[in-house]
Amino acid sequence: MSVTKELFGTTKCGKQIYRYFISNSKGLKAGVINYGAILVNLFVPDKNGEIADVVLGYDTLEPYFENGSFFGATVGPNANRIGGASFVLDGQRYNLDVNDGKNNLHSHMELGYHKRVWEACEGTDSVTFSLEDEDGSMGFPGNKKISVTYTVTEDNELKLHYQGESDKNTILNMTNHTYFNLAGHNSGKIHDHKLQLMASTYTPVVAGAIPTGEIASVKGTPFDFLTDKQVGEEINADNIQLKLVQGYDHNWVIDGAAGTLREFATVTEETSGRVMKAYTDLPGVQFYAGNCISETVGKEGTVYGPRCGLCLETQYYPDTANRPEFPSAVFGPERKYDTTTIYKFI
């Protein structure tokens, strides 16, 4: 195991940003930066031992100042959408940035954690990024202390461990927004990737991608991934839920979720032979097929576009701040935020 460090760039206000490479002895290597706690690289061997970078991103720091698709980003304090860009907590209404129609998406496009400079602490097989966020920042209550630790293990796991505490009750619902393409980041669309989701139900949405509150069965719908199938098999089906968001961009309810770590997904790319299994202790996962990736020049001059990568964003359900029937993402003096997600390559 090893951790190395190199200068990645400088922010507009002159702060130096470093890339940390975390490697194991089997060829798995993650590259993470202290800007946005972003996963920039993930090098993974294929069935023949050939190594490729399997996540979308940029070769330099400057494009991450925009990063409209949130490549590799740590999103917080709240990932996904909050309906009406507001919520009531402990009798007080909190108003958020209106940045996605009439709703709030990913907290704030410019002030969110994906565009903050984090403090970094190196371990022998990990890097921990931490920040402090003041009461009222982006509209969210509470003085918050946040950290995310990236660890690479000898079992070919990339482990993400989030921790947070707040002196007031607040919403904490963070995620990682990495786009995976197991054929290699420069291999085009992910329609041929096979996906299995251990989720018998999902949360349908209305226009604006806000959940209706229903927990609906996937049976007999294009949302049934209980048995693995190609991502592209039904993505363009005549289904109102797919049409609302141009494909898959929904929250699946993980079967048996009870706050303990459990496997929830398998992604297979047959040409390379790469298989990724995913685990979390969270109740939901946003499977996003990259439908709306804006055309952009990424690593090695690769032109990315719609459906060139897929996301498995572990989370509390979207709009949970306004849905008392959903699992609660309220954290504060009596409840610390502590959650783990693992992506394992076999």
N, C-alpha and C positions, 0 to 999 in steps of 0.2 A: 504494500500500500504506500502511496505517496501523495503529497500535495505540493504543487509548484505554483509560482506566482509570476505574472508578467504585466507590464503596463499595457492597458488596453486603449486608453485615450484620456482626454481631459474635458470636463464639463464646460459649459459656456461661462460659468463663474470661476473657472480655474481649478476645480477639484480633480485630483488624479483618480482615475478609475482603473482597477486591476482585474485581470482575469485569473482565476484560480483553477488549475487543472487537478482533479481528484481521480486517481487511477488505481486499479487493482492489477493483479498479476495475470489476468486472463484476457486483457485487451479492452476492458470497459473503461472509458475515460469520459468524465463530465467536465465541461468548462462553464464556470459560473462567474458573474461579475457583481461588484458591489453597487452598481447602478441598477435599481429596480430588482435586486436579487434575482437577476435574470439567468436562466439556463440558455447559454449561447450554443453549446456543442454537446453532443452525446455520441461518442464513437463506440460502435458495437460490432463485434465480429459476426460474419454470416456463417453458413453451414460449411464453407470451405476455409474459414479462418480469415477471409478478407474483411478488413475493417472499413466501415463507412460511418459518416456523420448522419444520424437519423432524425434530426430535429431541424425545423426551419429557423432561420435567423440571419444575422448580418455579420460580416467580417470586421467591421469597425464600429466604434461607439456612436458616431453621429446619427445613423439612421434610427437608433433606439430613442433619440430625442423625440421622434414622431411616433414610430411603431404603432400605426393605427390598428393593426391586427393583434397586438399584444403578444408577439412572438416570445415565447419562453418566460413571460413575465410572472412575477409574484403579484397577485392582485389583492388589494385590500384598501381599507378595512373590510369592505363588503364586495364580494364578487357577484357577478350576474346582476339581475334587475330588481329594482324596488319600484312598485307601481305608484304612479303619481309623484314620484320623487320626494316622498315624505313618509313618515311613520310616527306613530304615537307610542311612547315608552314611559311607563310610570306616570301617566297622566299628562305628559308634555309632548307637543308635536315638534318634530325635528324636520326641517326642510333641507333637502339635498340639491345638488346640481341637476338641473333639467337638461339632460344631454343625449337622450335617446327617445325622440318623440316627446311625449309628456312625462316620460319615466326617467329613472336614474339607472345608468349602466356602469358597473365597475367603479363605483364611488366618485371618481373625478378623472377626467382625461389628462389633466396636466398636473394635478396635485396628489394623485393616487400613489400608492406605495411603489407602483411599477416605474415611477419617475423620481423616486427619492434616492439619495445617496445613503447607503447603509454602512454601519460600522461592520468590519469583518474580523473574525477570529479564526485562525487556522488550527485544525486538529491534525492527528496523524492520518485519518481517513475521511476528514470532513471539513467543511467550512460553515461557520455560523454567522449569519448576517442579522444585525439588530438595529432597531430605531426606536425613537420616542415620538409620540404624536400627541399634540396638545388638545385639551378639551375644546370642542367646537370646530376642530379642523374638519373641513369638507362637510360640516353640518352635523357630525357625529359627536355625541357626548363622551366625556371621560378623558382624563390623561392616561394615555396608553403606552405600555412597553411591549414591543413586538419582537419576535425573532423567528427566523426560519433556518434550519440546519440541513444542508445537503450532505449526505453520506454515501459513499460507494463501498459496497461490501465485496468480500471474496465469493459470495453467492451470486454475483452479477446483478445486484440490486442497486438501484438509485433510490435512496430513502429520503423523504422530505418530512421533517418534523417541525411543526408550527407551535409556537407558544405565545400567549398573550395575557396581559392583565390590565385592568382598568380600575380607576378609583370611583367610577360611577358605572351603573348599568349602561351597556352600549351594545351595538351590533358588531360582532366579529364573525366573519364568514369569508375566510381567505381561500384562495386556490392558486394553482399553477396553470398557466395558459399555454403550455408547450404544445406545438403542433408536431406530431409524429408522422414520419413516412419511413417505414421499416425497409423499404427498398433503397433508401438513401434520400437525403433532403433534396437532391437534384433530379429525382426520378419521375416527376410529373404527378398525375392524379392518383388518389388512393382508392379508387372505385374497386380495385381487385383485392384489396386487403380484406381478410375475413375477420369478423368481429363476433365475439360471444359476450353477452351481458347477463349476469346473474340477477335479472330484474324482471319480475312478472308484471310490474305495473310502472306507469310513468305519469307525469303531470301535464295534461293537455293545456294549451295556451289559447288566449285570444289575440287579436291583432296587437302588435307591440310586444309579443312574446311574454306576456304576464300570465302566470297560471290562473286557471279558472277556480282552483281549489279542489277539483276532482282528482282522485287517485284512480286512474283508469287501467284496465287490463290491456296488456299488449296482444293478447290472443286474437288471431285473425286479422291483425293489422301489420303494416310495414314496420312497426316498432318492436316486433317480436324478434329478439336476438338471443333467445334462450338456447337455441341451437345455432352454432356459428353459421354465418352466411356472408357473402360479399357485401361490402358497404354499398356498392352501386346497384345491387340487385333490385331494390325497390325504392331507391332514393327519389326517383322521378315519378312515383306512382300518383294516380289521381286520388289524392288524399288531402283534405283541407288543412290538416295539421302540418303536413310537409309544405304545402303551398304558402302558408303563413310566414314561414321562415326560410323558404327556398331550399328545403332539404332537412336533414337532421340537425336540430339545434334545440334539444329538449332535455329535461331532467328525468332520469330514470331513478326509480325508487329501489334501492339495493335490497334484495331479499335477505331477510334475517338480520338486518342491521340492528345492532344493540350496543353500539359504542365500543365494540372490540374489533380488532383487526381481522378482516376477512377478504378473501378473493372475490372480486366483482367483475373482472373482465379478462378476456384473452384476445389478443390481436395477432394474426398470423399473416406473413407475407411469404407466399410459397416459393417464389423465384429465388429469393435470398435464403430462405429457410429460417429467417428470424421470427421468433415468437416472443411476445411480450405479455406477461401476466401482471395484473394490477390489483393492488390491495389497499383497503382503507378502513378506518374506523368511523367514517362519516356516513350519513344516511342516504346521500344521493350522489349522482354523477351526471354532469352535463356532457353528453356526447354531442360534439359539434364537428360536423364533417367539413368544416372550412368553406362553407358555401359562399361566403362573402369576403374572402381574402382579396384585398385590392391588389391589382397587378403591381409588383414591386421587384426590384433587383436585389436578390439576397446573396448568400454566401457563394463564393466562386463564380460570381456573375450570373447565377441562376435566376431566371425570371419566374417568380412564384405567381400563382393566380388561384382562382376558386378551386377548392377541393384538392390542393396539393399536399395537404396535411390534415390530420384529424386530432382532436383534443378529447381527453378524458379528464374533465375538470371536477375533482371531488369537492363536495360542498354540502351545506344545508340547502334546502330547496329554494329556488328563486322566490322572491317576495315573501319570504318567511317572516320578515319584520311586520308585515300586515296580515299574516295568516296564523292566528293562534292555534289552528288545527294542525299546522305543520310543526316538525321538530324545531325547537327554539334555538336561535343563534344569539340569545341574550347572554352576555357575560359581564361580570363586574366583581365587586369585592367578595361576593360569596361564591363565585364560579369562575375559575380561570380557564382560559382557552388552551387546549392541548390536544393536538391531533396529528396523525401520521398517515402518509400515503406512500406506497412503494410501487415502483415500476421494476419488474424483474425480467431479465432476458434469459431464455433457456434454449 
